[in-house]
Amino acid sequence: MLRIITQWVEAQAELRRISDRTHDDAMIHKEATVREVLQTVRRQGDKALLHYTEEFDQKILTLDELRVSGSELDAAYQQVSKELLDAIQFARQQIEAFHRQRTPKSWVQFGEDDIVLGKRFTPVDRAGLYVPGGKASYPSTVLMNAVPAQVAKVPRIVMVTPPGPDSKVNPAVLVAAQEAGIQEIYRVGGAQAIAALAYGTETIPKVDVIAGPGNIYVTLAKKLVYGTVGIDSLAGPSEVLIIADGVANPVHVAADLLAQAEHDTLAAAILLTTDSALARQVVAEVERQLVNHPRRTLTEKAIAHYGVVVVVDSLEAAAELSNEFAPEHLELEVAEPWDLLEKIRHAGAIFLGCSTPEAVGDYLAGPNHTLPTSGAARYASALGVETFMKHSSLIQYSPTALQKVAGAIQVLTLAEGLPSHGDSVRLRTEPSL
């Protein structure tokens, strides 16, 4: 099932193949479909949402059912256990505490001649949160998206999520939303939900920023509406890369690989190790843990297509391969993880040590689990409070300060052939006749 690679060139090629798994020819067809959905929703609004919900989700809704009602929100609390409610509340507290540390702060600097420079951070007016759904439920994703938006003080936050069985939204998702302060929730998913948030419909408001992960259709839709609205990132199929040495427990490493593979048939699970014995043990352990796995078919497919074990000569070599791949999740299951961290340049989230499985970060450590994928960690970062904020530059010059820089500005405006730019300074600084 899991292949073991020992050759460097082969390992590089395999990691490139896995990283490019969403860029094949099939994506061209999917993108054409998404473009049609976006255009139709833009033209037809709610009517198109109901049509695509029936076509793609096999759910027939009325206009009145698009928005989750207050009675459904109230009833959700009666449908979750006290243990689940406590866990949701604990996770929210942890996530909020972390993101409050990351809130950008406005600042001003007072210089000579009464020059004032600064930066002013303000939230967007409206944010749209996408939460995957349908057959599965992701209250953790609700919290990871909603809490940073609340910390940013976004005035209006709306959430969209696909309808599940009986056209209902999972009660755990509704409870998580309310615990994070979200009351405006619409039961619509897929590319049509992204279109509704980007362009607005009769029922769903147009927003300024769309955040949250989804399937390939959601990701393509976010890519295509970027510019009309802001987005958090293009979060594709999930991936984990584990660097392990002889201290790692093969049972734990196998569980961590499967924890990623069980997400989706496109999920990637990669192990880089200096220990050939560990490599063989992990392969065997993956097979053993799959025997009675509830999501065996899906997980086996992901492992078969996008799972690999690479035996390397050194941890430095493992770090080099990891940096080329730039994983969404990176686990350092080695004796000295902080030493190895110094060699890591690109990763969405880094889990240090053998007692820090990715699941800790997925649910409640605090840092966000919406992360860059498919190599985007080379230039992108996790979703955070700053996703829902923007900054304006602040500039104030006194007459004395303007007089001192007038000559340099004049030279630059002449060089660029923009005479009125020069005049706007000259007329303020030359003596009046």
C-alpha positions, -999 to 999 in steps of 0.1 A, spaced: 0 0 0 25 26 12 56 27 -11 91 31 3 115 52 -18 152 53 -11 165 73 -42 167 111 -39 157 119 -75 128 96 -73 117 111 -40 118 146 -55 98 136 -85 72 118 -63 68 149 -41 64 171 -71 37 148 -84 18 149 -51 21 186 -49 7 190 -84 -22 166 -78 -49 193 -83 -34 207 -115 -42 180 -139 -64 182 -171 -95 173 -151 -93 207 -134 -99 224 -168 -133 208 -170 -141 215 -133 -131 252 -138 -155 255 -167 -183 242 -146 -175 266 -118 -174 296 -142 -209 287 -154 -222 284 -118 -207 317 -108 -222 335 -138 -256 320 -133 -258 329 -96 -246 364 -105 -275 367 -130 -303 348 -113 -295 351 -76 -316 330 -52 -332 311 -80 -299 297 -91 -290 288 -56 -321 266 -53 -315 251 -87 -278 241 -80 -287 229 -45 -311 205 -61 -287 195 -89 -255 190 -69 -268 182 -34 -301 165 -42 -319 188 -18 -350 207 -26 -353 239 -7 -377 269 -7 -365 305 -4 -376 306 32 -354 276 40 -322 291 27 -315 308 60 -313 287 91 -342 297 114 -339 309 150 -359 278 162 -333 255 145 -305 274 162 -322 270 196 -330 234 190 -294 226 182 -284 230 218 -308 202 227 -293 179 202 -256 179 214 -242 163 245 -229 183 274 -195 168 267 -195 181 231 -207 215 242 -180 217 268 -154 207 242 -166 233 218 -165 260 244 -130 250 255 -118 250 219 -133 284 213 -115 298 244 -82 284 233 -85 297 197 -97 331 209 -68 335 234 -43 327 206 -58 350 180 -61 379 204 -23 378 206 -21 382 168 -45 412 164 -27 439 144 -24 472 163 -26 507 147 4 529 153 16 564 147 52 578 147 59 615 154 91 627 136 110 660 131 93 690 117 59 677 128 59 647 104 34 621 114 35 586 99 15 556 108 -7 526 100 -44 522 108 -60 488 110 -97 484 105 -119 454 99 -138 447 67 -175 455 68 -188 420 60 -171 385 61 -184 353 46 -174 320 62 -176 287 42 -179 255 63 -178 222 45 -208 199 53 -231 175 36 -226 141 51 -198 153 74 -197 180 101 -169 203 110 -176 223 142 -138 229 145 -138 246 111 -166 269 123 -145 280 153 -113 284 133 -131 308 108 -155 326 131 -133 333 161 -106 353 142 -134 373 124 -150 381 158 -116 391 173 -111 414 143 -145 430 152 -161 424 118 -196 441 121 -214 415 100 -204 378 97 -224 353 77 -218 316 73 -227 292 45 -227 254 47 -242 227 26 -275 211 37 -271 176 52 -296 148 56 -332 160 56 -318 194 44 -307 201 80 -275 216 92 -256 195 117 -265 206 152 -228 206 164 -220 231 136 -249 253 146 -239 252 182 -202 260 173 -214 289 152 -235 304 180 -207 299 206 -185 319 182 -212 346 179 -226 337 145 -263 338 140 -267 344 103 -263 310 86 -274 299 52 -278 263 40 -260 264 7 -227 250 -3 -204 244 -32 -194 270 -59 -229 284 -57 -223 295 -21 -191 312 -30 -209 330 -58 -236 342 -35 -211 356 -10 -191 373 -38 -219 388 -57 -248 388 -33 -283 375 -39 -318 386 -28 -312 367 4 -275 364 10 -254 396 13 -224 404 -7 -193 403 15 -158 417 14 -138 386 24 -145 349 20 -127 325 43 -129 288 49 -118 255 32 -139 234 8 -137 208 -20 -121 215 -53 -152 233 -67 -152 257 -37 -115 263 -41 -118 270 -78 -147 294 -71 -127 313 -46 -99 316 -71 -122 330 -97 -140 355 -75 -107 368 -60 -105 405 -69 -143 410 -66 -138 400 -30 -108 391 -8 -101 355 1 -81 338 29 -62 313 6 -67 286 -19 -69 257 5 -67 225 -15 -67 189 -4 -51 184 29 -16 171 35 8 161 62 46 155 60 62 138 89 100 139 96 109 111 120 141 95 133 146 64 155 129 78 185 95 80 168 69 54 176 58 36 144 22 31 158 19 69 164 34 78 130 10 54 112 -19 69 130 -8 104 121 -5 95 84 -40 79 85 -54 109 103 -46 129 72 -55 103 46 -90 98 60 -100 134 51 -103 129 13 -92 107 -15 -68 135 -26 -53 139 9 -15 134 10 4 115 37 42 116 36 69 102 59 105 112 56 128 91 79 164 84 85 155 50 100 148 22 74 135 -1 101 110 26 112 99 29 75 91 -8 73 73 -8 106 52 22 97 41 6 64 31 -25 83 13 -5 110 -7 15 84 -20 -18 70 -29 -31 105 -48 1 115 -67 1 82 -82 -33 88 -113 -21 107 -111 16 97 -146 32 93 -134 52 63 -112 24 49 -121 27 12 -116 64 10 -84 63 32 -69 34 13 -74 53 -20 -56 84 -6 -27 63 8 -24 44 -25 -22 75 -47 -7 101 -25 10 83 4 48 77 4 76 68 27 111 82 19 142 69 35 168 97 36 205 98 47 201 126 73 176 150 89 192 178 69 182 159 37 147 154 51 145 192 58 156 200 23 129 177 8 103 192 31 112 227 21 108 218 -15 74 204 -8 63 232 16 37 211 34 5 223 49 12 203 81 47 194 92 54 170 121 89 168 135 89 135 154 126 136 162 148 136 193 157 173 189 128 190 171 138 226 179 173 220 164 156 207 132 132 236 132 161 259 124 164 242 90 127 245 81 118 274 59 83 266 45 54 250 63 18 260 72 19 247 107 48 229 125 41 203 152 72 197 174 80 165 192 65 131 195 36 142 217 22 168 194 0 151 167 -16 173 141 -50 167 157 -40 190 186 -37 219 161 -68 208 141 -91 212 171 -80 234 200 -43 243 204 -52 278 192 -33 284 159 -56 282 129 -61 250 110 -70 267 77 -36 266 61 -19 270 27 -16 237 7 0 225 -25 33 243 -19 16 277 -11 33 277 23 63 291 4 45 325 3 12 322 22 2 319 58 -25 305 80 -59 322 83 -59 347 111 -73 380 125 -54 399 98 -74 380 71 -104 401 81 -86 434 84 -69 459 62 -46 488 69 -45 524 57 -13 545 57 -14 577 78 7 606 65 8 642 78 34 668 68 38 703 83 45 733 60 81 732 72 85 695 64 69 699 30 93 728 22 123 706 30 113 678 6 98 699 -22 130 699 -43 133 662 -43 97 657 -52 100 682 -81 130 663 -95 111 630 -93 79 644 -109 99 658 -138 116 625 -143 82 608 -145 66 634 -167 38 643 -142 38 681 -140 7 684 -119 22 662 -92 51 688 -91 26 717 -91 7 703 -61 39 707 -41 53 738 -58 21 758 -53 23 751 -16 59 759 -11 68 788 -34 63 823 -21 30 839 -33 34 866 -59 
